[in-house]
């Protein structure tokens, strides 16, 4: 089924000229884009099968401008969609036809690096990798490292609670953010946390991290930086089946070994990555594990031996340990390039994101094989195997018949399978619009209403990123508050491209 979004408000569309003029008064110069040619750049995010021109695009440069924009839009009942780098894979930054697209790419400065307190204060437009680049000369780095880290912004990482290949040991964004500054829909500037290790009172910082732009607009982030480990080595392990590789993952964790990273790829992904990067991957295996151990050299050497032993017990046919940092980086280069590599073997693909208990990995892999046959589409699999976060890449050609519709149905069935085995709909990409209509698979009506009550506390008119996360929008009055918003219970279809 096509993804649906809130119906555009004709009254807002009719006031477009006045809205543009008001925004130009707040952000002068080239900070407002209202011509179609300029707005086309922002019509989609990483979920590129769906596109929508916004009402207008505004690119503020200061927190005061962000607050003024939100204050104005709140008073005028105009929806706002925050956007960072636009790399969201769940449609989280998809614009609205009657909404202001608030782009934070000009918030791109590192404000402070505090090595004594092991933290950095950055604006939300700073790239994930940019933080590490700024501190690596002192032997530090920022641990979360999604595959898109060269392009994705830290503000988007906070919105989606991004992870990466090293999240098994070092955690997701939520585990590495110490404080944020954000602006409410009413234009109030709020600070949570700081350089200290824990914030007082309710865990509002935890609530904001992963809130997908529904509760406020983040304008500053304080992140934890870590000292680089003494030693880091990786081992490539090949298996005759994906199920045996999955069983090995569970066995390594069960042995009490917490690897710095543990990634898995199946045959299609291995071949695509090797052809693209030439990382030295074996091509005669059905599945490949990359296991990285870090810490003191003696500990790393011991644990590598244990991992190789466990792999052998689970049917591994090959094992190759990195002998230099360059070789270790090459192992990871292939994995991190898996998404663009798969793009070379298929005209289009959908990148899914579900999370399961690790012990269920063999069952889910077998289930995905059956689903591939059911829907008549191939799938290449890359996993954050250590924490059970799956990224199946469903291959299709949008120009051929109903392949996009079948790819979406395939993806929905994968996510239903994840929930069925005790997992969740998302690990790091967020719900956005992609998984919004699957939320009832995981949550009951009471659960969803309680979640929307939280949104009402922050955004009484439901103006921030409406149409995302919740399959039905309830009026705040229906949820026990006196405020009434523009939320609708019917969404029109959004055209695919």
N, C-alpha and C positions, 0 to 999 in steps of 0.2 A: 504494500500500500504506500502511496506517496506520503511523505512527511508533511504534516499540516502545521500551520502557524496561526496566531491570532488574526482575525479579520482587521484590515486597515480601517482606521477611524476616518470617515470622510471629512469630518470637521477639522481634524489635524491636517489632512492633505490640503484642505482649502486655505489653511493659514500658513502654508509653507514659506511664502515670501517674508512674512512678518517674523517667523521663527528664524530664518536665515539671517535677517537683519539684526535680531536680538543677539544671536550667537556671534556675529561679526563685531558687535559692540563689546563683547566679553573677550573674544580672542581676535585681535586685529591682524592685519597683514594677510598671510597665506594660510592661516590656521583654520579656515572654513572652506570646505570643498562642496560645491553644490551643483556642478555640471556633471552630466552623465559620464562623459569620458573620464573624468578624474575619479568618480565614484566607482567605476568598474573595477578598479584595483582592489576594492574592499567588499565586493559583492559575495564572496565566499571565503571559507577558511579551509582547513585541511580535509573536510568532508565535501570535496569539490563537486560531487554529483548534484548538489543543491546550491542555488544562487538566488540572491535577492538584492536589488539595489536599495540602499537605505534612503530615508527621507533627506538626510544631509549628513556629512562627515565633519567632525570637529576634532582638531589636534591641539589640545592645550599644552602649555609649557610649564605652568606653575600649579601648585596645589590650590591657590586661591582661585584660579580660573576654573579648575575642576569643580570646586565648591559652588562657584557662581553658576556654572552650567547646570549642575544638578538642582540647585535651588530654583532656577528659572523653570526647568522642565517639570519639577514637582508642582510648582504653582500653576503651570499651564497644562498639567495632565498629559505630558508628552513622554512616551516610553524612551528608555535609554539602553543601549547595548554596549557594554564595555568591550574593548578589543586590545590585545597586546600585539604579538607578532603574527597572529592569524594562523598558527600552526595547529589549532585544536582539531582533533580527529573525530569529534562527536557533534560538530555543528554548534559548539558553545558560543562562538562569536558570529553566528549567522545573523545578518542585519534584519531589521523590520522595515516594511515599506512606509510605515508612519512613525518610525523611530529615529532618534539621533544616534549615530554611531560614534561613540566616544573612544578615540584611538589614543593610546598612551605611548606610542613609539618615540615621542620626543622626551619622555622621562627616561633618559638613557645614560645617566651619570652614576658613577660610584662615589658616594658622598663621603665615606670614611672607611678606613681599614684599621682595625684595632687588634694588633697581634697579641697584646697583653691579655685582652679578654677573649681572644680567638673568635672574632666576629667581624662582619663587614656590614655596612649600611649602604643599601643600594636603592636606586629608583626602579620601578617595575619594568621599564623598557630595556634594562640591562640583560644581555643574553646569559643563559645559564653558564656556558663555557667562559664567558667574559669574566665571571667572578674568579674562577680558577686561574685564568691568565693573569689576573691582577695580583694574585697572592702567591703564585708558584715560585717566584724568585726567593721567597723566604721559606720554602719547603712546605707550604700549606696548599690546600685545595678545598673545593666545595663538593661534598660527597654525592648528592643526587645527580645522576647523569643520564637523562633520557636520550634516546638515539638522536633526537632532533636538537641536542644541546647547543649545537653551533648556531642555531637560528631561534629557538624558542626563548621567550622572555621569562624572567623570574616572576613577574606578575601573573602570567599565565600558569606557571608552575604552581603558584599559590592557589589560584582559582581551581585547578584540577587536581591538586595534591599529587604532582608527578613523582615518578620513582626513577627507574633506570636499572642498569645492569648491576649496580652495586648496592641496591636497596636491601638485599637480604641481610647484610651485616650492618649497614650504616643508615638504613631507614629511608622513608619517603620524605617529601618536602616538609610534612607536618613535624617530623622528628628533627628537622634542621633549621626551622624558623624560630627565632627568639622573640621577634616583635614585628608589628606592622603599624603603619599609619593608613587609615582609610577614611573615605568621605561617604556619609550616608546620603540617601536620596534627597533628604531635606537640606543638604549642603553643610552638615555639621562635620567638622574634622575631629576624628577620634584616634587616640593612640592606645595600642594594646601591647603589653610586654615591653621589652627593651633589650639591653645587653645582659641582663641577669638571666639565670638559668630557668627560672620559673616565674609565672605571673601570678599576681594575687587575685583572689575572688574566683568567680566562675571562669571556666576555660573558654572564654570568647575567642581567644586566638585559635584554639582547635576548631571552633565552630566556623570561623571565617576561612580557614584553610580547607579547600575543597568545596567551597560554597558556590562555585561556578558563576560568579558575578551576580548572584541573586540578592545579596545582602548589602553590599557596599562596593565602592571602587577603591582598590588598593593603590596608594600613591608612594609608599616607602616600605622597604622590607629590611629587617635586620636578620642576617643569616649566620649560622654557626660555620666556622671554617675549621678544618682538621689538619693536623700535621701529617704529612705523607708518611706511610709506614716505612720501616727500615728496609724491608724486602717484600717484593711482590712477584710471584711466579704463577703462570697459568699452564694448564694441561689440556690438550685436545684429546677427547676420548670418543672413539667411534663404536657404534653398536649395529648389530644386524637388524634390529627392529626398533621402532619408536617406543614400543611398550617396554622393552628391556632398558632403554635409556631412562624412561620414566621411573621404573623400579629402582634404578641406581640412584636417582635423585633422592627418593624417599629413604633409601638405605644410608646415604651419606648424612642426611639430616638426623636420622635415627641414631647414628653413631655419635652424635654430639658435635659434629664438625660444622662450624658456621663459616662458610666460605665468604671471601670478599665479594665474589660474584659467581653465579652459576646459571649459565644460559644453555638453551637447547635449540637445535635447528633440525628439521627433517630434510630428506633428500632433495626436494625441489628448491628449498631455501639454500641448502649447502651449495648446490651446483650454481645457482644464480649468483650467490655471494662470491664464490671462487672465480667465476668467469669475470666478475666485475672488479674485484680487488686483488685477486691472486695472493690470497693469504696463506696458501699452503694447506688448505683443507683436504682431507682424504675424500675421494669421490666414489669409493667402493663400499660406502656404508649407508645405512638407511637413516641413521640419526647421529647427531654429533653433540656432545656436551663440551662446553668450555667452563672449566672450574678454576677459579683464581683463589689462591691462598695468600694472605699477607700478614706481616708481623715480624718478629725476630727471625733471623735466618734459620736458626736451629728448629724453631717451631714449624716454619714453613716446610723445611725439608722433611720433617717427620710426618706432617699432615699430607704432603704430596704422596708419600709412600702408602699411607692409609687409604687415600682416595683411589690410588691405582689398584690396591688390593681389593677394595670394595667393588670397583668397576669390573675387575676380572671375575669376581664372584657372580656378577650380574650379566656376564656374557660379552663383555667388551672385546672387540677384535683388534683395536689399535689404541695406542696411548703415546702422546708426544708432549714432553715437558718443554716449556720455553727456556732457552739458554741465555737470553739477554732481554733487556727492556724493549729493544726494537722488535724482537720476535713476539714478545707478549703483546705489544701494541698492534702487531699485524694480526694476531688472533682476534683481537677485539675489533679491529678495523672491518673485518669481514662481517662480524655480527652487527655492528652499528650501521653498516651500509646495506643491510638486508632489505630494507624497504625500497630504496631506490634501485637496488639490484633486481628485485622482483618486478619492478616497473619496466625492466628491459625485456622481460619474457612474456608480458601480458599487456594488452592495450589499457586495461583498467584493473584495479583491485580495490576491495574494501578491507581495511585494516580493523579487525575486531579487537575487543579488549574485555576479557572476563577473567575472574579469579576463582580458583578452586582449592580445596584442601590438597596438599601435595600427594597424599596417598591415592587420590582419585585420578591422577594423571594417566595411568595406563587405560583406565576405563573411558576417560574422556577422549583420548586419542583414538581408541577403537570406535567410539561413538561418532567422532568426526569423519572417520573413513566411511561409515554407513551413510552419514548425511551427505557426503560428497557424491556418493552414488545416487542417493535419492534426488538431489537437486541437479545432477548432471554437470557439476562444475568442479574444477580442481581447486585445491587449497595448498598453500605453502605455510608451514608453521614455524614461528619463532616464539620462544617462551622465555620469560624470566622464571626459569624453572624452580629456582630456590624458594621463591615466595608464591608460586602457583599462579602467576599472572600470565595469561595466554594472549598471544597476538596472532591468531590465524589470519592469513592474507588470502581472501577469496578472489580467485582470478575470473575475470569476465570481460566481455566486450560490449560496451553500452550501445554500440551501433548495430548489434545483432539481436533482433527480436526482443524477447523478454528477459534477456540475460541479467540486466540490472535488477529487475524484480525478483528473479530467482536468487541472485546473490544476496539481496536483502533478506529474503525468506531463509536462506541458508544461515546467514549471520544470526538472525533471530532464534533459529533452532539451536545454534551453538550456545547462545546466552541462556536459553531455557535449560539446556543440559547442564550448564555451569550451576544454575540455581538448584536444579534437581539433585545434584550430588553434594549440596551443602555450600556452594560458593556464592559469589555475588556478581552483579551485572557489570561492574567496572572495577579496574584496579588502579588506573591512573589517567585514563582519557576523559573520564567524566560521563555523565548521562546526556547532557545537552539535549538535542532533538533526536539524535540517533537511537537512544535507548529509552526515551521518555515514555513511549507507549507500552514498554515492557515493564515499567515499574510495578504494575499490579501483579506481575509474576512473582515478585519478591516481597511486596508490602501489601497489607490489607488497607481497606478504606480508612480505618481509624488511624493507622500509621501515617498515611499520606496527609490526612487532615492535621495531625499533630505537627508534621514537618512544615505544612503551610502556615500554621500558627506562628512558628518561629519566623518565617518570612514576613508575616504581617507585623511582627514586633519591630522589624528593621525597615520595612517598605510597605506602609499601610495602603498604598494605592496599587501595588504590584506593577510598578513602572520599570523596575530594573530587570532587564533580560526576560520579559514575559514570553511564555511559550516554550520555555526550556524546563527540563527536569520533571515537571508535574503533568500527567496526562490530562487532567481536568483542573481548570482554575476555579477555585471557590472564592466568592466575595468574602472579605474579612469579616463582615457582619454575620455571615453564615457560620463562621468559625468562632464566634463568641466575642467579636470586637465590634465597635460602633462605626469604624471606618468603612467606606464603600469604595471600591476601585473599579477600574475598567475591565477587570478580568472577565473572560467569556468561557462558556463551557463548550463552544463549538469552534473548531479550527478549520479554515479552508485549506485545500491542498496547495502545497508549494511546488512549483514546477521543477522537474529534474532537468539536468543538462548532461 
